[in-house]
């Protein structure tokens, strides 16, 4: 069994509580807040009114409110966005990033802990702190949200040893799930194009939320023609927003050009061949389709 854990230092924790916390989140996020209980957490996003991607996060029930586990680079903007929608809602929004930290460890180790279940998003309390099986994909393992002061004692009790964060990022990228640099996606694609349906981040049966109309329309009218897909760089350097061509036909665009790159691809186009090596001015690369993405 792999006993590695990773401190996800690029994650931040917001906390929303108050009388209206549940309704407030239900009216905003792409998933159904009713799924979030003491034993279940969910993955969700915040979209523009047109259904474009803004932010993504994991929602975890904690005491009388909800933890929002988000990328640190987006946390201030998410905090401001929530406050913008707050109006007269009886809620309190706190940024607890200086107090709480997120640690991740493997799926097998998670299953070895008492009371866990092999259900995506399943949540237990370990010494009063939530451990969640990642609601997107079990191969991302579990995450522990914990007060910084208690972190190392809990990890010691769990017999876990710290590993390099790059190993976690590599695993996420291999799975085809964006590990970082989410700001590079903002406003550039629809939430449904981020594969949120397959990653359990959209509920098509819940009522209205911001961006719901376009999201539902794309789904119902079968208009989903582009997908966010991971890139495997062979050599050279990718450029952000660089267009990808095949047979002189544009079939996509590089959105994240950093170490763990992704592109928005017209995956149904006859000119897209997932087995092909693509070339741009300064690079050659392959685009791969994750196993969990049945397209």
GUKEKOL-731453 format. One record per residue (C-alpha): residue in one letter; residue number from 0; x, y, z. Coordinates in Angstrom, 1 decimal, always signed. Each point is the difference from the previous one (the first is absolute). Layout:
! GUKEKOL-731453
<guza=a | kolza=NUM | X=X | Y=Y | Z=Z>
...
//
This chain:
! GUKEKOL-731453
<guza=x | kolza=0 | X=+0.0 | Y=+0.0 | Z=+0.0>
<guza=x | kolza=1 | X=+1.3 | Y=+3.5 | Z=-0.9>
<guza=x | kolza=2 | X=+0.3 | Y=+2.0 | Z=+3.2>
<guza=x | kolza=3 | X=+0.8 | Y=+3.3 | Z=-1.7>
<guza=x | kolza=4 | X=-1.8 | Y=+3.2 | Z=+0.7>
<guza=x | kolza=5 | X=+0.2 | Y=+3.4 | Z=-1.7>
<guza=x | kolza=6 | X=-0.5 | Y=+3.4 | Z=+1.5>
<guza=x | kolza=7 | X=-2.1 | Y=+1.9 | Z=-2.6>
<guza=x | kolza=8 | X=+1.5 | Y=+3.4 | Z=+0.8>
<guza=x | kolza=9 | X=-1.7 | Y=+1.5 | Z=-3.0>
<guza=x | kolza=10 | X=-3.5 | Y=-0.6 | Z=+1.4>
<guza=x | kolza=11 | X=-2.0 | Y=+2.4 | Z=+2.2>
<guza=x | kolza=12 | X=-2.9 | Y=-0.5 | Z=+2.3>
<guza=x | kolza=13 | X=-3.0 | Y=+2.3 | Z=+0.1>
<guza=x | kolza=14 | X=-2.8 | Y=-0.6 | Z=+2.5>
<guza=x | kolza=15 | X=-3.7 | Y=+1.0 | Z=-0.5>
<guza=x | kolza=16 | X=-2.4 | Y=-0.3 | Z=+2.9>
<guza=x | kolza=17 | X=-3.2 | Y=+1.6 | Z=+1.2>
<guza=x | kolza=18 | X=-3.8 | Y=-0.5 | Z=-0.3>
<guza=x | kolza=19 | X=+0.0 | Y=+0.4 | Z=-3.7>
<guza=x | kolza=20 | X=+3.3 | Y=-1.8 | Z=-0.9>
<guza=x | kolza=21 | X=-1.7 | Y=-3.0 | Z=-1.6>
<guza=x | kolza=22 | X=-2.4 | Y=+2.0 | Z=-2.2>
<guza=x | kolza=23 | X=+2.7 | Y=+2.5 | Z=-0.8>
<guza=x | kolza=24 | X=+2.3 | Y=-2.7 | Z=-1.5>
<guza=x | kolza=25 | X=-2.9 | Y=-1.9 | Z=-1.6>
<guza=x | kolza=26 | X=-0.9 | Y=+3.1 | Z=-2.1>
<guza=x | kolza=27 | X=+3.6 | Y=+0.5 | Z=-1.2>
<guza=x | kolza=28 | X=+1.9 | Y=-3.3 | Z=-0.5>
<guza=x | kolza=29 | X=-0.3 | Y=-2.5 | Z=-2.8>
<guza=x | kolza=30 | X=-0.6 | Y=-3.0 | Z=+2.3>
<guza=x | kolza=31 | X=-2.8 | Y=-0.8 | Z=+2.5>
<guza=x | kolza=32 | X=+0.9 | Y=+1.2 | Z=+3.5>
<guza=x | kolza=33 | X=-2.4 | Y=-2.6 | Z=+1.3>
<guza=x | kolza=34 | X=+2.6 | Y=-2.7 | Z=-0.8>
<guza=x | kolza=35 | X=+2.3 | Y=+1.6 | Z=+2.6>
<guza=x | kolza=36 | X=-0.5 | Y=-1.5 | Z=+3.4>
<guza=x | kolza=37 | X=+2.2 | Y=-1.1 | Z=+2.9>
<guza=x | kolza=38 | X=+0.7 | Y=-3.2 | Z=-2.0>
<guza=x | kolza=39 | X=+0.2 | Y=+1.4 | Z=-3.5>
<guza=x | kolza=40 | X=+1.8 | Y=+2.9 | Z=-1.8>
<guza=x | kolza=41 | X=-0.3 | Y=+1.2 | Z=-3.6>
<guza=x | kolza=42 | X=+2.0 | Y=+1.6 | Z=-2.8>
<guza=x | kolza=43 | X=-1.5 | Y=+3.1 | Z=-1.5>
<guza=x | kolza=44 | X=+0.7 | Y=+3.1 | Z=-2.1>
<guza=x | kolza=45 | X=-1.1 | Y=+3.6 | Z=-0.1>
<guza=x | kolza=46 | X=-0.8 | Y=+1.2 | Z=-3.6>
<guza=x | kolza=47 | X=-0.8 | Y=+3.2 | Z=-1.7>
<guza=x | kolza=48 | X=-3.7 | Y=+0.7 | Z=-0.8>
<guza=x | kolza=49 | X=+0.9 | Y=-1.3 | Z=-3.6>
<guza=x | kolza=50 | X=+1.3 | Y=-3.3 | Z=+1.5>
<guza=x | kolza=51 | X=+3.7 | Y=+0.8 | Z=-0.5>
<guza=x | kolza=52 | X=+2.6 | Y=-1.3 | Z=+2.5>
<guza=x | kolza=53 | X=+1.0 | Y=+2.2 | Z=+2.9>
<guza=x | kolza=54 | X=+1.0 | Y=-2.1 | Z=+3.0>
<guza=x | kolza=55 | X=-0.1 | Y=-3.6 | Z=+1.3>
<guza=x | kolza=56 | X=+0.1 | Y=-1.4 | Z=+3.5>
<guza=x | kolza=57 | X=-0.9 | Y=-2.9 | Z=+2.3>
<guza=x | kolza=58 | X=-2.8 | Y=+0.7 | Z=+2.5>
<guza=x | kolza=59 | X=+0.2 | Y=-1.7 | Z=+3.4>
<guza=x | kolza=60 | X=-2.4 | Y=+0.2 | Z=+2.9>
<guza=x | kolza=61 | X=+1.7 | Y=+1.2 | Z=+3.1>
<guza=x | kolza=62 | X=-1.9 | Y=+0.7 | Z=+3.3>
<guza=x | kolza=63 | X=-2.8 | Y=+2.5 | Z=-0.8>
<guza=x | kolza=64 | X=+1.4 | Y=+1.0 | Z=-3.4>
<guza=x | kolza=65 | X=+2.1 | Y=-1.0 | Z=-3.1>
<guza=x | kolza=66 | X=+3.7 | Y=-0.1 | Z=-0.8>
<guza=x | kolza=67 | X=+0.8 | Y=+1.2 | Z=-3.5>
<guza=x | kolza=68 | X=+3.2 | Y=-1.8 | Z=-1.1>
<guza=x | kolza=69 | X=+1.3 | Y=+2.1 | Z=-2.9>
<guza=x | kolza=70 | X=+3.2 | Y=+0.9 | Z=-1.8>
<guza=x | kolza=71 | X=+1.9 | Y=+2.7 | Z=+1.9>
<guza=x | kolza=72 | X=+0.5 | Y=+2.1 | Z=-3.1>
<guza=x | kolza=73 | X=-3.8 | Y=+0.3 | Z=-0.3>
<guza=x | kolza=74 | X=-0.9 | Y=+0.2 | Z=+3.6>
<guza=x | kolza=75 | X=-0.1 | Y=+3.9 | Z=+0.3>
<guza=x | kolza=76 | X=-2.2 | Y=+0.2 | Z=-3.1>
<guza=x | kolza=77 | X=-2.3 | Y=-2.7 | Z=+1.2>
<guza=x | kolza=78 | X=-0.3 | Y=+1.8 | Z=+3.4>
<guza=x | kolza=79 | X=-0.9 | Y=+3.3 | Z=-1.8>
<guza=x | kolza=80 | X=-2.4 | Y=-1.8 | Z=-2.4>
<guza=x | kolza=81 | X=-1.9 | Y=-1.6 | Z=+3.0>
<guza=x | kolza=82 | X=-0.2 | Y=+3.4 | Z=+1.7>
<guza=x | kolza=83 | X=-1.3 | Y=+1.5 | Z=-3.2>
<guza=x | kolza=84 | X=-2.9 | Y=-2.5 | Z=+0.0>
<guza=x | kolza=85 | X=-0.5 | Y=+0.2 | Z=+3.8>
<guza=x | kolza=86 | X=-2.4 | Y=+3.1 | Z=-0.1>
<guza=x | kolza=87 | X=-2.4 | Y=-0.6 | Z=+2.9>
<guza=x | kolza=88 | X=+0.9 | Y=-3.7 | Z=+0.6>
<guza=x | kolza=89 | X=+0.5 | Y=-0.9 | Z=+3.7>
<guza=x | kolza=90 | X=+3.5 | Y=-1.5 | Z=-0.5>
<guza=x | kolza=91 | X=+3.5 | Y=+0.5 | Z=+1.0>
<guza=x | kolza=92 | X=+2.9 | Y=-0.5 | Z=-2.4>
<guza=x | kolza=93 | X=+3.5 | Y=-0.6 | Z=+1.5>
<guza=x | kolza=94 | X=+3.4 | Y=-0.6 | Z=-1.6>
<guza=x | kolza=95 | X=+1.6 | Y=-2.6 | Z=+2.3>
<guza=x | kolza=96 | X=+3.0 | Y=-0.7 | Z=-2.2>
<guza=x | kolza=97 | X=+2.4 | Y=+1.2 | Z=+2.7>
<guza=x | kolza=98 | X=-1.4 | Y=-2.6 | Z=+2.4>
<guza=x | kolza=99 | X=-1.0 | Y=-3.0 | Z=-2.1>
<guza=x | kolza=100 | X=+2.0 | Y=-2.1 | Z=-2.4>
<guza=x | kolza=101 | X=-0.8 | Y=-2.8 | Z=-2.5>
<guza=x | kolza=102 | X=+2.0 | Y=-3.2 | Z=-0.1>
<guza=x | kolza=103 | X=-0.6 | Y=-2.8 | Z=-2.6>
<guza=x | kolza=104 | X=+0.8 | Y=-3.7 | Z=+0.3>
<guza=x | kolza=105 | X=-0.7 | Y=-3.1 | Z=-2.0>
<guza=x | kolza=106 | X=-3.2 | Y=-1.9 | Z=-0.7>
<guza=x | kolza=107 | X=+1.2 | Y=-3.3 | Z=+1.6>
<guza=x | kolza=108 | X=+1.2 | Y=+1.7 | Z=+3.1>
<guza=x | kolza=109 | X=-3.4 | Y=+1.7 | Z=+0.2>
<guza=x | kolza=110 | X=-1.8 | Y=-3.4 | Z=-0.2>
<guza=x | kolza=111 | X=+2.1 | Y=-1.3 | Z=+2.9>
<guza=x | kolza=112 | X=-1.4 | Y=+2.7 | Z=+2.4>
<guza=x | kolza=113 | X=-2.8 | Y=-1.1 | Z=+2.2>
<guza=x | kolza=114 | X=-3.6 | Y=+1.0 | Z=-1.1>
<guza=x | kolza=115 | X=+1.0 | Y=+1.0 | Z=-3.5>
<guza=x | kolza=116 | X=-2.1 | Y=-1.1 | Z=-3.0>
<guza=x | kolza=117 | X=+1.0 | Y=-0.4 | Z=-3.7>
<guza=x | kolza=118 | X=-2.4 | Y=+2.8 | Z=-1.2>
<guza=x | kolza=119 | X=+1.2 | Y=+3.1 | Z=-1.7>
<guza=x | kolza=120 | X=-0.3 | Y=+3.0 | Z=+2.3>
<guza=x | kolza=121 | X=-0.5 | Y=-2.2 | Z=+3.0>
<guza=x | kolza=122 | X=+1.0 | Y=+1.9 | Z=+3.1>
<guza=x | kolza=123 | X=+0.9 | Y=-1.0 | Z=+3.5>
<guza=x | kolza=124 | X=+1.3 | Y=+1.9 | Z=+3.1>
<guza=x | kolza=125 | X=+3.5 | Y=-0.9 | Z=+1.1>
<guza=x | kolza=126 | X=+0.7 | Y=+1.6 | Z=+3.4>
<guza=x | kolza=127 | X=-2.8 | Y=+2.5 | Z=-0.9>
<guza=x | kolza=128 | X=+1.5 | Y=+0.9 | Z=-3.4>
<guza=x | kolza=129 | X=-1.5 | Y=-1.1 | Z=-3.3>
<guza=x | kolza=130 | X=+1.6 | Y=-2.6 | Z=-2.3>
<guza=x | kolza=131 | X=-1.6 | Y=-0.1 | Z=-3.4>
<guza=x | kolza=132 | X=+0.4 | Y=-2.5 | Z=-2.8>
<guza=x | kolza=133 | X=+0.5 | Y=+2.4 | Z=-2.9>
<guza=x | kolza=134 | X=-3.4 | Y=+0.5 | Z=-1.6>
<guza=x | kolza=135 | X=+1.5 | Y=+0.3 | Z=-3.5>
<guza=x | kolza=136 | X=+1.9 | Y=-3.2 | Z=-0.3>
<guza=x | kolza=137 | X=+1.1 | Y=-2.6 | Z=+2.6>
<guza=x | kolza=138 | X=+3.5 | Y=-0.2 | Z=-1.6>
<guza=x | kolza=139 | X=+0.6 | Y=+3.5 | Z=+1.4>
<guza=x | kolza=140 | X=-0.2 | Y=-1.6 | Z=+3.4>
<guza=x | kolza=141 | X=-1.4 | Y=+1.7 | Z=+3.1>
<guza=x | kolza=142 | X=+0.5 | Y=+3.4 | Z=+1.5>
<guza=x | kolza=143 | X=+0.2 | Y=+1.1 | Z=+3.6>
<guza=x | kolza=144 | X=-1.0 | Y=+3.5 | Z=+1.0>
<guza=x | kolza=145 | X=+1.5 | Y=+0.9 | Z=+3.3>
<guza=x | kolza=146 | X=+1.3 | Y=+2.7 | Z=+2.2>
<guza=x | kolza=147 | X=+3.6 | Y=+0.6 | Z=-0.6>
<guza=x | kolza=148 | X=+0.9 | Y=-0.5 | Z=+3.6>
<guza=x | kolza=149 | X=-1.5 | Y=-3.5 | Z=+0.0>
<guza=x | kolza=150 | X=+1.3 | Y=-1.1 | Z=-3.4>
<guza=x | kolza=151 | X=+3.2 | Y=-1.9 | Z=+0.7>
<guza=x | kolza=152 | X=-1.4 | Y=-1.8 | Z=+3.1>
<guza=x | kolza=153 | X=-2.9 | Y=-1.4 | Z=-2.1>
<guza=x | kolza=154 | X=+2.2 | Y=-1.0 | Z=-2.8>
<guza=x | kolza=155 | X=+2.4 | Y=-1.7 | Z=+2.4>
<guza=x | kolza=156 | X=-3.0 | Y=-1.9 | Z=+1.5>
<guza=x | kolza=157 | X=-1.0 | Y=-1.0 | Z=-3.6>
<guza=x | kolza=158 | X=+3.6 | Y=-1.2 | Z=-0.6>
<guza=x | kolza=159 | X=+0.5 | Y=+2.3 | Z=-3.0>
<guza=x | kolza=160 | X=+3.2 | Y=+1.5 | Z=-1.3>
<guza=x | kolza=161 | X=+0.3 | Y=+3.2 | Z=-2.0>
<guza=x | kolza=162 | X=+0.7 | Y=-0.3 | Z=-3.7>
<guza=x | kolza=163 | X=+0.8 | Y=+2.6 | Z=-2.7>
<guza=x | kolza=164 | X=-3.1 | Y=+1.9 | Z=-1.2>
<guza=x | kolza=165 | X=+1.2 | Y=-0.5 | Z=-3.6>
<guza=x | kolza=166 | X=-1.0 | Y=-3.7 | Z=+0.3>
<guza=x | kolza=167 | X=-3.6 | Y=+1.0 | Z=+0.8>
<guza=x | kolza=168 | X=-0.1 | Y=+2.5 | Z=-2.9>
<guza=x | kolza=169 | X=+1.4 | Y=-2.6 | Z=-2.4>
<guza=x | kolza=170 | X=-2.6 | Y=-2.5 | Z=+1.1>
<guza=x | kolza=171 | X=-2.8 | Y=+2.6 | Z=-0.4>
<guza=x | kolza=172 | X=+1.3 | Y=+1.0 | Z=-3.5>
<guza=x | kolza=173 | X=+0.3 | Y=-3.7 | Z=-1.1>
<guza=x | kolza=174 | X=-3.6 | Y=-0.5 | Z=+1.1>
<guza=x | kolza=175 | X=-1.0 | Y=+3.1 | Z=-2.1>
<guza=x | kolza=176 | X=-1.1 | Y=+2.1 | Z=+2.9>
<guza=x | kolza=177 | X=+1.4 | Y=+3.5 | Z=+0.2>
<guza=x | kolza=178 | X=+2.3 | Y=+0.2 | Z=+3.1>
<guza=x | kolza=179 | X=+0.8 | Y=+3.8 | Z=-0.1>
<guza=x | kolza=180 | X=-0.1 | Y=+3.2 | Z=-2.0>
<guza=x | kolza=181 | X=-3.8 | Y=+0.1 | Z=-0.1>
<guza=x | kolza=182 | X=+0.1 | Y=+3.8 | Z=-0.6>
<guza=x | kolza=183 | X=+1.2 | Y=-0.7 | Z=-3.5>
<guza=x | kolza=184 | X=-3.4 | Y=-1.6 | Z=-0.8>
<guza=x | kolza=185 | X=-2.1 | Y=+2.8 | Z=+1.3>
<guza=x | kolza=186 | X=-2.7 | Y=+1.2 | Z=-2.5>
<guza=x | kolza=187 | X=+1.7 | Y=-2.0 | Z=-2.8>
<guza=x | kolza=188 | X=-2.3 | Y=-3.0 | Z=-0.1>
<guza=x | kolza=189 | X=-3.4 | Y=-1.2 | Z=+1.3>
<guza=x | kolza=190 | X=-0.1 | Y=-1.9 | Z=+3.3>
<guza=x | kolza=191 | X=-1.4 | Y=-3.1 | Z=-1.8>
<guza=x | kolza=192 | X=+3.0 | Y=+0.1 | Z=-2.3>
<guza=x | kolza=193 | X=+2.2 | Y=-0.5 | Z=+3.1>
<guza=x | kolza=194 | X=-1.5 | Y=-3.6 | Z=+0.2>
<guza=x | kolza=195 | X=-1.8 | Y=+0.9 | Z=+3.2>
<guza=x | kolza=196 | X=-2.8 | Y=-2.4 | Z=-0.8>
<guza=x | kolza=197 | X=+2.4 | Y=-2.9 | Z=+0.0>
<guza=x | kolza=198 | X=+1.9 | Y=+1.4 | Z=+3.1>
<guza=x | kolza=199 | X=-3.3 | Y=+0.1 | Z=+1.9>
<guza=x | kolza=200 | X=+0.0 | Y=+3.8 | Z=+0.1>
<guza=x | kolza=201 | X=-3.4 | Y=+0.8 | Z=-1.6>
<guza=x | kolza=202 | X=-3.4 | Y=-1.0 | Z=+1.1>
<guza=x | kolza=203 | X=-2.5 | Y=+0.2 | Z=-2.9>
<guza=x | kolza=204 | X=-3.0 | Y=-0.7 | Z=+2.2>
<guza=x | kolza=205 | X=+0.4 | Y=+2.8 | Z=+2.5>
<guza=x | kolza=206 | X=-1.7 | Y=+3.4 | Z=-0.4>
<guza=x | kolza=207 | X=+1.5 | Y=+3.2 | Z=-1.2>
<guza=x | kolza=208 | X=+3.5 | Y=+1.1 | Z=+0.6>
<guza=x | kolza=209 | X=+2.3 | Y=+2.6 | Z=-1.7>
<guza=x | kolza=210 | X=+0.7 | Y=-1.2 | Z=-3.5>
<guza=x | kolza=211 | X=-2.6 | Y=-2.8 | Z=+0.1>
<guza=x | kolza=212 | X=-1.9 | Y=+0.9 | Z=-3.2>
<guza=x | kolza=213 | X=+2.9 | Y=-0.3 | Z=-2.4>
<guza=x | kolza=214 | X=+1.4 | Y=-3.0 | Z=+1.8>
<guza=x | kolza=215 | X=-3.3 | Y=-1.9 | Z=-0.3>
<guza=x | kolza=216 | X=-0.5 | Y=+1.1 | Z=-3.7>
<guza=x | kolza=217 | X=+3.4 | Y=-1.3 | Z=-1.0>
<guza=x | kolza=218 | X=-0.8 | Y=-3.3 | Z=+1.6>
<guza=x | kolza=219 | X=-3.5 | Y=-0.4 | Z=-1.2>
<guza=x | kolza=220 | X=+0.6 | Y=+1.1 | Z=-3.6>
<guza=x | kolza=221 | X=+3.2 | Y=-2.1 | Z=-0.2>
<guza=x | kolza=222 | X=+2.1 | Y=+3.1 | Z=-0.8>
<guza=x | kolza=223 | X=+3.1 | Y=-1.1 | Z=+1.9>
<guza=x | kolza=224 | X=+2.6 | Y=+0.0 | Z=-2.7>
<guza=x | kolza=225 | X=+3.2 | Y=+1.0 | Z=+1.9>
<guza=x | kolza=226 | X=+1.7 | Y=-1.5 | Z=+3.1>
<guza=x | kolza=227 | X=+2.8 | Y=+1.1 | Z=+2.3>
<guza=x | kolza=228 | X=+2.7 | Y=-2.7 | Z=-0.6>
<guza=x | kolza=229 | X=+3.5 | Y=-0.5 | Z=+1.4>
<guza=x | kolza=230 | X=+3.1 | Y=+0.5 | Z=-2.2>
<guza=x | kolza=231 | X=+3.1 | Y=-2.2 | Z=+0.2>
<guza=x | kolza=232 | X=+2.9 | Y=+2.2 | Z=-1.2>
<guza=x | kolza=233 | X=+2.6 | Y=-1.9 | Z=-2.0>
<guza=x | kolza=234 | X=+2.4 | Y=+2.9 | Z=-0.5>
<guza=x | kolza=235 | X=+0.1 | Y=+3.8 | Z=-0.3>
<guza=x | kolza=236 | X=-2.1 | Y=+2.5 | Z=+1.8>
<guza=x | kolza=237 | X=-3.8 | Y=+0.7 | Z=-0.1>
<guza=x | kolza=238 | X=-1.4 | Y=+3.5 | Z=-0.3>
<guza=x | kolza=239 | X=-3.2 | Y=+1.0 | Z=+1.8>
<guza=x | kolza=240 | X=-3.0 | Y=+0.5 | Z=-2.3>
<guza=x | kolza=241 | X=+2.0 | Y=-1.4 | Z=-2.9>
<guza=x | kolza=242 | X=-2.3 | Y=-1.6 | Z=-2.6>
<guza=x | kolza=243 | X=+0.3 | Y=-3.7 | Z=-0.9>
<guza=x | kolza=244 | X=-0.4 | Y=-1.0 | Z=-3.7>
<guza=x | kolza=245 | X=-0.2 | Y=-3.2 | Z=-1.9>
<guza=x | kolza=246 | X=-0.3 | Y=+0.0 | Z=-3.9>
<guza=x | kolza=247 | X=-0.1 | Y=+3.8 | Z=+0.3>
<guza=x | kolza=248 | X=-3.2 | Y=-0.3 | Z=+2.1>
<guza=x | kolza=249 | X=-0.1 | Y=+1.5 | Z=+3.4>
<guza=x | kolza=250 | X=-0.9 | Y=-2.8 | Z=+2.5>
<guza=x | kolza=251 | X=+0.8 | Y=+1.6 | Z=+3.3>
<guza=x | kolza=252 | X=+1.9 | Y=+2.5 | Z=+2.1>
<guza=x | kolza=253 | X=+2.6 | Y=-0.3 | Z=+2.8>
<guza=x | kolza=254 | X=-1.5 | Y=+1.4 | Z=+3.2>
<guza=x | kolza=255 | X=+2.4 | Y=-1.1 | Z=+2.7>
<guza=x | kolza=256 | X=+3.6 | Y=+0.0 | Z=-1.3>
<guza=x | kolza=257 | X=+1.8 | Y=-0.6 | Z=+3.2>
<guza=x | kolza=258 | X=+1.6 | Y=-3.2 | Z=+1.3>
<guza=x | kolza=259 | X=-3.4 | Y=-1.8 | Z=+0.1>
<guza=x | kolza=260 | X=-1.5 | Y=+1.2 | Z=-3.3>
<guza=x | kolza=261 | X=-3.6 | Y=-0.2 | Z=-1.3>
<guza=x | kolza=262 | X=-1.8 | Y=+1.0 | Z=-3.2>
<guza=x | kolza=263 | X=-3.5 | Y=+0.6 | Z=-1.1>
<guza=x | kolza=264 | X=-0.5 | Y=-2.5 | Z=-2.9>
<guza=x | kolza=265 | X=-2.8 | Y=-0.5 | Z=-2.6>
<guza=x | kolza=266 | X=+0.1 | Y=-3.7 | Z=+0.8>
<guza=x | kolza=267 | X=-2.8 | Y=-0.8 | Z=-2.5>
<guza=x | kolza=268 | X=+1.7 | Y=+1.6 | Z=-3.0>
<guza=x | kolza=269 | X=+1.1 | Y=-2.4 | Z=-2.7>
<guza=x | kolza=270 | X=+3.4 | Y=+1.7 | Z=+0.0>
<guza=x | kolza=271 | X=+0.6 | Y=-0.9 | Z=+3.7>
<guza=x | kolza=272 | X=+2.0 | Y=-3.3 | Z=+0.4>
<guza=x | kolza=273 | X=+0.8 | Y=-0.8 | Z=+3.6>
<guza=x | kolza=274 | X=+2.9 | Y=-2.2 | Z=-1.2>
<guza=x | kolza=275 | X=+1.7 | Y=+2.7 | Z=-2.0>
<guza=x | kolza=276 | X=+3.0 | Y=+2.1 | Z=+1.0>
<guza=x | kolza=277 | X=-0.9 | Y=+3.6 | Z=-0.4>
<guza=x | kolza=278 | X=+2.5 | Y=+2.7 | Z=-0.7>
<guza=x | kolza=279 | X=-0.1 | Y=+3.8 | Z=+0.5>
<guza=x | kolza=280 | X=+2.7 | Y=+2.5 | Z=-0.7>
<guza=x | kolza=281 | X=+2.0 | Y=-0.8 | Z=+3.1>
<guza=x | kolza=282 | X=-1.2 | Y=-3.4 | Z=+1.2>
<guza=x | kolza=283 | X=-1.2 | Y=-3.5 | Z=-0.8>
<guza=x | kolza=284 | X=-2.5 | Y=-1.8 | Z=+2.3>
<guza=x | kolza=285 | X=-2.8 | Y=-2.6 | Z=+0.3>
<guza=x | kolza=286 | X=-3.5 | Y=+0.6 | Z=+1.3>
<guza=x | kolza=287 | X=-1.4 | Y=-2.8 | Z=+2.0>
<guza=x | kolza=288 | X=-3.5 | Y=-1.0 | Z=+1.1>
<guza=x | kolza=289 | X=-0.3 | Y=-1.2 | Z=+3.6>
<guza=x | kolza=290 | X=-1.4 | Y=-3.5 | Z=+0.5>
<guza=x | kolza=291 | X=-2.9 | Y=+1.3 | Z=+2.0>
<guza=x | kolza=292 | X=-1.1 | Y=+2.3 | Z=-2.8>
<guza=x | kolza=293 | X=-2.1 | Y=-2.2 | Z=-2.2>
<guza=x | kolza=294 | X=+0.0 | Y=+1.9 | Z=-3.3>
//
